[in-house]
Amino acid sequence: MPPPLLSVIIVAYKSRDEISPCLASLPRRIDDGAVEIIVVDNSPGDGAGEVIRREFPGVRYLAPGANLGFGRASNLGFAEARGAFILFLNPDTMSNAPALAHCLARLRADPQIGLISPRLELADGSMDLACRRSIPTLWDGFCRASGLAAVFPRRAFFSGYNLTHLPADGTYEVGAINGAFMLAPRRALDTVAEGGAVFDERFFMYGDDLDLCIRVARGGWKIVYDGRVRIVHLKGVSVAKAYDAMARAIFDANRQVYLKHFNPRGSRLVRWKYAAAFGLWKQVALWRARWRGQRRVRPA
């Protein structure tokens, strides 16, 4: 049997209710090749495995028996994948064949593209802003955390983090895309892997996608956003955590990404700079979130 054209790797965590729509939305063939689907279940006791075995017997189901974290579980799936193209996909997404075929065609037409993402839309039809990002400067991060980026979304000076000044339905190179949908040619992932691992397993859940994007770009590959096609991302469904805890984890993980890539010599001054900057961003973002929550419940 010839190898599949595309291997889809899904890391599930308490995804019993979301995994069925996700898998049902994926085609089993695209153009001239088969689609291989691999699910790595980080919470095998929640019933997702039974759903997969019953409704999707053609899906490869891996249950490591513990929560390995996103990066390590993704690497496990990658080690089993046989496709020439690899898609890392969240279980709280709903794809469609035209979008996948379009993105695959882009990769096949341009061998310099190392990662591509379509437009990701939330359940209400709005754009998931994380599907196209820069590698943010300290100023970009402050604008996002403080709300300046939301106040001036069309001004490049303030909107560098999520690139909201660029057309949502356009296609162009970006600094980073979202780990919810990362489509790549296998050869690109092989060239940037560290010790055979695509994702840095030191990042348990957050920061791993940004780290991979930095390595892909430094490897000479292009990272492309294509808003002409779209899929649905029911963002947050697969992560049942309080906002405060999640925000802290995201900021802390991204700080570690910056220390890894932009402070390779371990300078104490640079370490202090990033610690102070990310600590400020985190606190400002939490203050804004709590203020918004208080406004929502405040009596008229």
Summary of the structure (lengths in Angstrom):
residues: 300
radius of gyration: 19.1
end to end distance: 66.2
largest distance: 66.2
contacts: 966
relative contact order: 0.14
helix: 43%
strand: 21%
